[in-house]
Amino acid sequence: MIRFLIDEDMPRSTAKLLREAGFECLDVRDIGLRGAKDDAIYQRAQQENCILITGDLGFGNSLRYPLGSHKGIVIARFPNEMPTGKLNQILIETINNIREDIPGNLTIIEPDKVRMRRQ
């Protein structure tokens, strides 16, 4: 089963909707990592066997977070003015369509495209 760790820069509703779509999810705000440094969040994602979903471009640094050394990183790049419902809809539909390709890779999801750096 694919598991996700949702970073605090994502909407609170993202984890709930991913669970409803059949995924296991943890939210950093619910496990004592609110305001934690990126490395602590990354390490927790690995300990929990989770793919990290974040809006933080820092997680796209493949020198710091090498491809294949993690369970997977998904960076969601959406305009600030996009309604949360629309953001979640695009994110969940995209994850469902590419779910087998996410583990171990860096995936960047934008409103009209998906980019993937593979291990």
VEXVEXMAR-376141 format. One line per 10 residues: for each residue y, x, z of C-alpha. Coordinates in steps of 0.5 Angstrom, whole numbers. Layout:
N
Y:X:Z  ...
# end
This chain:
119
0:0:0  7:2:-2  11:3:4  19:4:4  24:7:9  31:3:8  37:8:9  43:5:13  47:5:7  43:-1:4
44:-8:5  40:-11:12  37:-16:7  34:-11:3  28:-9:8  27:-17:9  26:-18:1  22:-12:0  17:-15:5  17:-22:2
15:-19:-4  9:-16:-1  12:-9:1  12:-6:8  19:-3:10  22:0:16  30:0:17  33:6:20  37:2:24  31:-1:27
28:5:29  33:9:32  36:13:27  43:9:26  48:15:24  42:20:24  43:26:19  39:26:12  34:31:14  32:27:20
31:21:16  28:25:11  23:27:16  21:20:19  20:18:12  15:23:11  12:22:18  11:15:16  9:16:9  15:12:6
19:12:0  26:13:2  31:8:-1  38:10:0  45:10:-4  46:17:-1  46:22:-7  45:28:-3  38:26:-3  38:27:-10
38:35:-9  32:37:-12  33:44:-9  33:41:-2  28:35:-3  23:38:-8  20:34:-13  12:33:-10  14:35:-3  16:28:-1
13:21:-2  18:19:-6  26:18:-6  29:12:-9  37:12:-10  40:6:-11  47:7:-15  51:0:-15  58:-2:-16  61:-3:-9
63:-10:-11  56:-12:-14  54:-18:-9  48:-16:-5  44:-22:-8  44:-19:-15  43:-12:-12  37:-14:-8  34:-18:-14  35:-12:-19
32:-7:-14  26:-11:-13  25:-13:-20  26:-5:-22  21:-3:-16  16:-8:-18  16:-6:-25  16:2:-24  12:2:-17  6:6:-20
11:12:-22  15:12:-16  11:16:-11  13:24:-11  19:23:-16  26:22:-15  28:15:-18  35:13:-19  36:6:-20  43:3:-23
44:-4:-26  43:-3:-33  38:3:-33  33:7:-29  33:15:-29  27:19:-26  25:26:-25  18:27:-24  14:32:-21
# end
